[in-house]
Amino acid sequence: MDRIRADHHYTISYSKANRAKWKAMERIFGNWEESYAELPLYVDALRRSNPGTTVFFEGPVIQENNMGRPIRQFERVFWAFGPALEAFKHCRPLVCIDGTHLYGKYKGNLLIATACDAENGLLPIAFAIVESENRSSWTFFLWNLFFSVGGINNLCVISDRHLGIIAGMKDIEESWLDQVPPQTWALCYDDGRRHGTMTTNRAESMNSVLKGVRGLPITAILQQTFIRVSEYFYTRRESAESMSGEHVPSMQQHLERTAHDARAMLVRRLDRSEFNVQDKNAVMYIVFLYSDNAECQCHVPKLFHYPCAHVIAACGYARISPGRYVSHWLSSESYRHTYEPRFHSVDDKSRWPIPTENDPIFIPPNVRRQAGRPVSTRRRMHMDSRDPSLRYTCSICHEKGHRKNKCPRRNTNAGN
């Protein structure tokens, strides 16, 4: 609206701008209603080009058309790309799940399961579009997620404890939440299953990455998630090929930084595997160095699966490489194996498989959009407030307190 006013000196109403927006989106991404009908055809093409991809639909059969094909009203769809599922086998058995609103023509929620690679980077492994975050939708998502990942032992699922998620987990395993022990919420009792992760920030970050996608027709959402995840894999694969050394760069930096702190510690050996390590604050820690793992009273090796400064100090005394106590999930080899699977292009719409009599035709869900402009950004809370000591620095005048888009010298410099 501002651009029309500036370029053509004409003010249009919000409703007219909104109608123009929808028409432009239909020209680029297709009609909303036709997108639901095209969804099964795109899924068939996606499965053929990327083996191992899992897609599950839910929706009642309304009627049959004149060709005998069932007409189903869309309710939910779950999808997980085959290369991403293969990549998850080389990551820590940890998944963060979260949901976010769709703000297109039809209501809905996008559910995302995100894993963590060796460099603590995001690895999206599964998506779902559901009607809302309720018990049945989360049960649908979690059942298909566990089926897709293939029953990984000791899989830890981290969420924001949404009531729908808790109810969905109860449906899957009735006794899982009958009692709430400290292991489900306290880091010091989790026995290392969380790998130091206490929040769903990874899933929240993926929500922000897909922010522009959440307003598209449903088939376009699947297409865009495929494109973005495949580009993400390519970028990470390129960086993996340049890695050298046994561990990923972030872990190598941690070992070097921690080894510097360990030099100031006093070590006494009590047994073949037991050590007393005194830090610079004169606090004593008992450290055990075994052939395959290390233990320390600070619990860092147990919780994070890499050595702490006390373990590194004991390793230096015993002339043992501390790298042997770093988890294999944090190695360069694991990172390379994670992004080895390759995505393959999906055929153009003109070459999609011809539908058969058994292929359903989906129609949009029976929902009604609320009046007003949909909210595309989540409401900020007190935890989102910026630290006042961290002030913005302008890249034009190099003064703190504002950015270049609000710099008073911007127009002056542009004129020069």
Helices and strands as residue ranges (DSSP letters): H 2-8, H 14-29, H 32-49, E 54-58, E 61-64, E 70-73, E 76-80, H 82-88, E 94-101, E 109-116, E 122-130, H 135-149, E 156-158, H 163-172, G 182-184, G 187-189, H 201-209, G 211-213, H 218-241, H 249-262, E 266-269, E 274-278, E 284-289, E 294-296, H 300-304, H 309-318, G 322-325, G 328-330, H 332-338, G 349-351, E 361-363, G 382-384, G 404-406, H 410-415
